[in-house]
Amino acid sequence: RVLLMGPRRGGKTSIQAIVFQKMSPHETLFRLEATQQTERALVDHTSLCRFTILDFPGDDYGGETMVFDGPTTLLFVVDAQDEPYDHVLQSFSNVVTRALSVNPQISIEVFIHKVDGELFLSDESKYDCRRDVMSQVSEELADAGVGMDAVQIRYHLTSIYDHSVYEAFSRVVQRLIPQLPTLENLLNVLVSTCSMEKAYLFDVVSKLYISTDSGPVDTQSVELCSDMIDVVLDVNSAYDRESASVIRLSNGMVLYLKEVDTMLALVCITRSENFRKKSLINYNIGCLKKALLALAEP
């Protein structure tokens, strides 16, 4: 369960509409109205990744403390363009304090959103903003008697006009998957056995990657894989259990997409010389599919 909170016009509903309803960034400017009451949305594209999003109205931070109970992620959206942040971050700190009193294990994520436009032309300005927000939150929590060892808050810089919001939401969703360590191990074995550079498991509907191997994540490669999914779905709208596609890049790398479950795709990045053993790769992917099916069984 994801609790989506933040100030009015902070962009939280736009994030949900773009990631899960396939709305374009420009459409959100005139098609979305302000959230008036808590809205519930079920994300149930694949058997390995099922969760509910509760989108709270702006400045409504969950009156009932029971909302924080159980396996829950608190996702708070801060409008980076709406300075000063004092009031918003004070409200966030109050929410965190209440949530921890009910559920000390709750996951807490902050999207520092709208890091685009003239205010954030350089990466340095984005990092300065993140540093300011983190510092203020630490001070607010310290004043509330919450030590930083009692809570782990993850911060993400996001914008609806680039891939950052997908990258950030992917990381949020991964923490909702109990089988994540097993998925990572399976992908590690595949990457090692087939001499791949990287492997991702994507929910093809939302284009979020629900798992990857333990190697470092390159944002550009994730974006390439996401674009590949778009291309495959546009060309072949009948996505099924046997869907597969290959894209060869000018730098000698190969992107290989293979369906592994309903609405779940494996996208591998490998060198062209290592892709010559395609039958071996397909065999190992077949073994991965069987393992995923076993994981998904109730």
Phi and psi in degrees as a GROMACS rama.xvg file:
@    title "Ramachandran Plot"
@    xaxis  label "Phi"
@    yaxis  label "Psi"
@TYPE xy
-115.855  123.91  VAL-2
-97.4208  111.969  LEU-3
-97.5866  110.461  LEU-4
-130.204  163.372  MET-5
155.87  173.955  GLY-6
-70.3881  163.834  PRO-7
-59.6657  141.684  ARG-8
59.7491  24.5507  ARG-9
-80.3013  -18.7056  GLY-10
106.828  6.69868  GLY-11
-67.7218  -39.4337  LYS-12
-69.6298  -34.6562  THR-13
-62.8407  -40.7229  SER-14
-58.6418  -48.174  ILE-15
-63.5628  -41.4645  GLN-16
-65.3156  -37.9783  ALA-17
-73.0307  -44.6271  ILE-18
-75.2849  -42.6646  VAL-19
-109.202  -12.9914  PHE-20
-117.892  5.46173  GLN-21
59.7204  28.4504  LYS-22
-80.0888  143.732  MET-23
-79.3625  155.914  SER-24
-54.5303  -40.4879  PRO-25
-70.2686  -32.5733  HIS-26
-62.0941  -35.1671  GLU-27
-64.7559  -20.9237  THR-28
-68.8445  -30.8306  LEU-29
-125.618  -6.41575  PHE-30
-100.103  -17.614  ARG-31
-100.499  133.591  LEU-32
-100.858  161.277  GLU-33
-60.8889  139.019  ALA-34
-68.296  122.616  THR-35
-97.46  -26.3355  GLN-36
-146.11  162.797  GLN-37
-61.0117  125.732  THR-38
-112.328  135.506  GLU-39
-108.279  133.128  ARG-40
-134.171  131.472  ALA-41
-95.4837  127.504  LEU-42
-105.753  112.385  VAL-43
-143.306  50.2456  ASP-44
-79.9699  -35.9445  HIS-45
-131.517  154.971  THR-46
-67.9405  -20.8291  SER-47
-87.8298  -11.9646  LEU-48
-139.462  92.7563  CYS-49
-127.735  128.061  ARG-50
-159.286  166.475  PHE-51
-113.179  138.431  THR-52
-107.167  126.447  ILE-53
-106.211  112.271  LEU-54
-96.9222  108.415  ASP-55
-86.5464  146.128  PHE-56
-59.1741  155.317  PRO-57
-55.0839  135.831  GLY-58
68.1124  9.18832  ASP-59
-102.468  111.826  ASP-60
-112.254  41.9195  TYR-61
72.2434  83.1879  GLY-62
-61.8466  -38.5305  GLY-63
-87.3303  121.238  GLU-64
-65.6519  -21.222  THR-65
-63.5924  -18.474  MET-66
-64.413  -21.5405  VAL-67
-88.1165  -3.8266  PHE-68
-78.075  158.097  ASP-69
78.3612  -171.145  GLY-70
-67.902  98.8283  PRO-71
-136.99  143.692  THR-72
-117.192  127.276  THR-73
-92.8366  116.151  LEU-74
-113.147  109.711  LEU-75
-108.198  128.899  PHE-76
-104.306  123.993  VAL-77
-109.61  128.135  VAL-78
-77.898  107.87  ASP-79
-66.4396  -19.9102  ALA-80
-91.3002  -3.09553  GLN-81
-107.046  72.3791  ASP-82
-85.8078  156.876  GLU-83
-74.9687  160.104  PRO-84
-94.2527  -0.262175  TYR-85
-50.2285  -52.7702  ASP-86
-64.3001  -44.5497  HIS-87
-64.1321  -44.5158  VAL-88
-72.6048  -27.6304  LEU-89
-66.1055  -42.7389  GLN-90
-63.0543  -41.9889  SER-91
-60.5063  -44.7848  PHE-92
-62.305  -37.6637  SER-93
-63.4486  -41.6217  ASN-94
-63.4918  -44.8901  VAL-95
-60.1638  -43.7123  VAL-96
-61.2509  -44.2313  THR-97
-66.0952  -42.2352  ARG-98
-63.6982  -43.2414  ALA-99
-66.1002  -30.8017  LEU-100
-67.8085  -26.4979  SER-101
-94.1254  -39.9231  VAL-102
-142.124  88.8539  ASN-103
-61.7664  -17.2102  PRO-104
-93.9171  3.7306  GLN-105
-61.8031  139.853  ILE-106
-84.7326  137.058  SER-107
-125.892  124.015  ILE-108
-126.571  142.222  GLU-109
-123.154  124.149  VAL-110
-96.4502  111.711  PHE-111
-84.9905  97.8426  ILE-112
-99.9997  161.989  HIS-113
66.003  36.8653  LYS-114
-82.833  64.82  VAL-115
-142.904  177.733  ASP-116
81.6543  -169.834  GLY-117
-64.8373  -27.8018  GLU-118
-71.2561  -22.679  LEU-119
-130.668  53.5256  PHE-120
-74.9971  -26.2557  LEU-121
-113.421  154.967  SER-122
-62.9237  -33.4768  ASP-123
-61.5962  -39.4403  GLU-124
-66.3111  -33.5378  SER-125
-68.0388  -44.1594  LYS-126
-66.551  -35.0818  TYR-127
-62.9745  -41.6835  ASP-128
-62.4322  -46.2659  CYS-129
-61.2892  -41.2278  ARG-130
-62.7249  -41.2073  ARG-131
-63.077  -45.4566  ASP-132
-62.9924  -46.6921  VAL-133
-60.7204  -41.037  MET-134
-64.9943  -44.303  SER-135
-65.4693  -40.0752  GLN-136
-63.458  -43.2877  VAL-137
-58.9363  -42.6142  SER-138
-65.5116  -43.9676  GLU-139
-63.0252  -43.1627  GLU-140
-68.4457  -37.2079  LEU-141
-63.0648  -40.8033  ALA-142
-64.0572  -29.2481  ASP-143
-87.0739  1.16436  ALA-144
83.5766  16.6225  GLY-145
-101.88  113.298  VAL-146
-76.4373  150.572  GLY-147
-67.4725  -16.6442  MET-148
-78.0933  -12.1552  ASP-149
-90.4489  -11.6171  ALA-150
-148.149  140.122  VAL-151
-114.365  116.689  GLN-152
-111.938  129.419  ILE-153
-104.686  132.672  ARG-154
-111.75  138.591  TYR-155
-132.828  135.343  HIS-156
-90.473  122.576  LEU-157
-134.441  155.562  THR-158
-152.01  146.038  SER-159
-81.0117  -7.07842  ILE-160
-95.6852  3.31261  TYR-161
-143.09  -167.892  ASP-162
-84.1173  -2.93926  HIS-163
-60.6369  -34.0374  SER-164
-69.9654  -32.9539  VAL-165
-69.836  -42.4285  TYR-166
-60.1396  -45.9362  GLU-167
-66.5859  -44.1574  ALA-168
-68.8285  -30.1173  PHE-169
-59.148  -44.5804  SER-170
-67.3616  -33.5974  ARG-171
-65.2924  -47.7261  VAL-172
-64.4489  -37.8212  VAL-173
-57.1515  -34.3447  GLN-174
-76.1579  -6.22125  ARG-175
-92.7581  -4.97019  LEU-176
-100.385  110.741  ILE-177
-61.0237  -31.2609  PRO-178
-85.1469  10.1271  GLN-179
-54.9269  -46.1777  LEU-180
-58.9516  -38.2579  PRO-181
-67.4812  -42.2685  THR-182
-60.1484  -43.5044  LEU-183
-62.7743  -41.4714  GLU-184
-63.9408  -41.0474  ASN-185
-61.7992  -42.3285  LEU-186
-70.2891  -33.8614  LEU-187
-60.3531  -43.9144  ASN-188
-63.2833  -44.0562  VAL-189
-61.8403  -47.6735  LEU-190
-61.4139  -43.0811  VAL-191
-67.9461  -45.9655  SER-192
-65.5056  -37.4769  THR-193
-101.784  8.78537  CYS-194
53.8482  45.6152  SER-195
-88.2138  163.638  MET-196
-87.0605  -37.8904  GLU-197
-164.14  152.602  LYS-198
-142.891  137.354  ALA-199
-129.181  144.87  TYR-200
-103.568  118.701  LEU-201
-111.439  137.051  PHE-202
-78.196  112.459  ASP-203
-71.7718  -18.3882  VAL-204
-75.1351  -50.6293  VAL-205
-91.1373  -15.3593  SER-206
62.3093  29.6686  LYS-207
-93.2573  140.186  LEU-208
-93.1358  123.412  TYR-209
-89.0748  -12.3934  ILE-210
-164.81  158.056  SER-211
-150.668  172.177  THR-212
-74.2367  176.797  ASP-213
-80.5624  -1.85798  SER-214
-68.9702  162.343  GLY-215
-61.637  143.554  PRO-216
-91.783  127.195  VAL-217
-103.938  118.352  ASP-218
-56.5334  -38.1584  THR-219
-64.8372  -38.6873  GLN-220
-69.1344  -36.5724  SER-221
-62.1943  -42.002  VAL-222
-64.5035  -39.4806  GLU-223
-60.7  -45.5064  LEU-224
-62.7025  -41.7072  CYS-225
-63.1835  -43.2318  SER-226
-63.821  -35.2825  ASP-227
-62.7928  -41.0593  MET-228
-59.9559  -42.6628  ILE-229
-58.3774  -46.6091  ASP-230
-62.278  -46.3197  VAL-231
-62.6047  -43.0642  VAL-232
-69.7694  -33.5157  LEU-233
-68.3609  -41.9146  ASP-234
-76.6169  -39.6428  VAL-235
-126.905  86.8211  ASN-236
-67.5929  -19.9465  SER-237
-85.8258  66.7353  ALA-238
-67.5464  125.966  TYR-239
-141.912  -170.888  ASP-240
-68.717  -12.7937  ARG-241
-111.423  9.84535  GLU-242
-63.1024  138.275  SER-243
-155.686  151.23  ALA-244
-156.19  149.269  SER-245
-127.419  132.817  VAL-246
-126.207  125.553  ILE-247
-100.854  126.027  ARG-248
-93.3016  158.05  LEU-249
-68.3393  -17.262  SER-250
-89.5487  10.61  ASN-251
88.9525  4.00307  GLY-252
-95.0627  156.85  MET-253
-125.142  133.444  VAL-254
-101.097  126.673  LEU-255
-124.564  116.288  TYR-256
-104.58  131.582  LEU-257
-140.038  128.96  LYS-258
-68.1798  135.402  GLU-259
-123.368  -14.5986  VAL-260
-166.553  173.52  ASP-261
-57.2849  118.57  THR-262
59.3793  23.3043  MET-263
-126.838  123.362  LEU-264
-121.759  142.734  ALA-265
-96.4594  125.891  LEU-266
-118.141  119.475  VAL-267
-109.453  145.58  CYS-268
-116.692  122.511  ILE-269
-144.348  160.922  THR-270
-76.4781  147.665  ARG-271
-59.5277  -35.2853  SER-272
-67.5069  -28.3942  GLU-273
-83.9354  -12.6825  ASN-274
-84.826  -5.47373  PHE-275
-66.104  -26.8864  ARG-276
-88.9034  56.6093  LYS-277
-64.9456  -34.3653  LYS-278
-64.3307  -38.4008  SER-279
-66.4663  -41.3892  LEU-280
-61.6825  -45.3859  ILE-281
-64.3306  -36.7739  ASN-282
-62.4862  -46.0851  TYR-283
-67.7468  -34.5226  ASN-284
-66.3277  -35.9077  ILE-285
-60.9243  -40.4999  GLY-286
-64.1038  -38.9639  CYS-287
-62.8987  -41.7884  LEU-288
-60.2286  -42.8112  LYS-289
-62.5775  -41.0677  LYS-290
-65.5214  -38.7179  ALA-291
-66.4438  -39.8147  LEU-292
-62.4974  -40.0974  LEU-293
-65.6546  -37.8787  ALA-294
-66.0587  -36.0879  LEU-295
-77.5573  -15.7578  ALA-296
-67.0288  135.694  GLU-297
